Amino acid sequence: HDWVKSQEIPGLTSKVLHASGRTPFMIIQIPASRESFQRRLLMYGHMDKQPPLDMHLWEEGLSPYNPVIRDGKLYGRGGADDGYAIF
């Protein structure tokens, strides 16, 4: 949260919300740079990490900790993930 606030973006507001039994989440709002911009944009990035599945469930030559490109696809933990993303 400190990093977000340190970016010195005009009008930026942010807060961290806590829900019982859940990981905290952050809401960041930045006003439009021109009054003529009337549309809104929502971007979502999650901040949780789940334990990897059992190693025996991975195909031979694949694992959550060693990224592998096979047939043009990326396999490995976080290969299609936006965890801890702040855009």
N, C-alpha and C positions, 0 to 999 in steps of 0.2 A: 504494500500500500504506500509506503514511503517513496518508492521509486516512481509510482504513478504521479503522486503529488509533486515530485521534484521536476517533472517535465515542463513546467511553466507554460502550459497551454492556456491561452486566455479563456476564462469562463469555465474551466474544467472543475467539476465537482465529483467526489468519489466517496463511497462509504462501504464498509465491510459489514455484512449482515450475518448473524449467527442464528441458526435454528437448532433446537434440541435434537441431538442424535445425528446431525448432518454435518458435512464439512462446510466451513464458512464460504460465502460467496461475495463478490464485489460488484457493485454497480458504479459505472462511470458514465457521466453525462458531459457532453461537449456541445455547446450551442453552435448553430450554423454560422459560417463565416460571413454570410450575406443575409440580409433580411428577406431577400427574394427567394431563398431556399425554403420551401414550405414542407417538403417531404421529410420523413424520418427514416432512419436506418438503425436496425438492431443487429448487433453482432454478438455472437455467443461463443465463449471458450470456457471449458470446464477446468477445474483446479483439483480434481481428485485423482488418485492413483489407486488402482486395484491390484491385489497380488496376482502374479501370473498364474495361468492354468497349470495343472500338473504337467510336468515335463514329458510324461509318457503319452500325452495327447498330441504332441507335436510330431509331424512327419519326420522321417529320417533326413538329417542334414539341415533341419530348421530348429530354431530355439527362440525364446523371447529376447535373448540377450545378444544375439549375433545377427544383424540384418543381412538378408540374402535377397538378391533379385533373381527370380526364377520365372521364365516365360513372360518377361516384361512386367511382373508384379513384385512389389516389395513385401517381404515377410519379416516379421519381427515385432517386438513390443513397441507400440507407438507408431507403427508404419503408416497408419491413417488416423492419427490422433492429434487433437489440438490442445492436449492437456497443458495446463499452466500458461495458456495463451493470453496475452494482452496485445491486441492488434494495434 
